[in-house]
Amino acid sequence: IPTSVTSIGIGAFGACFNLTIEVAEGNTHYKVEGGCLIEIESNKIAFGNQYSTIPSTASSIGGGAFTGTYAAPIKIPLSIITIDSLAFRDCE
């Protein structure tokens, strides 16, 4: 994700099972941690998949963040205080 990207819509990467996201150095809006794409300002997970580990530094899970991923044990750390609607939509 280049530095020019400042916003990513809800569910933009839905059902992308094996997607690996990289964020360009210098991007001040997004970072990758534990395989999750995180909005820096809100500390919200925007994307994750069955291979992601939700980091304890995140405070919320955005709508559609894990849409369509395969069932895998997902540990939600105590740091998560909000899970938006449809965060785990169509998870098998």
C-alpha positions, 0 to 999 in steps of 0.5 A: 500500500503506497504512501498516497493511500489514506483511506481503505473502504470496509471489506475492501479485501474481503475473502482474500484468503492468502493475501499478504499486505505490505505497506510502503515505508513512510505511510503514516495512515497504515501499518502491518502487524501480526499479518493485520492491516491496521489504521494508525490513527484509530488503531483499528484492524482493517484487514486480517485473514486466517493466518493473522494474529490479532496484535495486543496493540490494536484496540478494535476490529473494523467492519468486514476485517475478516470477511470470508476467511476460513475457520481458524482459532482466533484469539482476541486480546483484551486490548480489543474494546470494539468489534464493528458490524460484520467483522467476521461475516461469512467466516466458515 
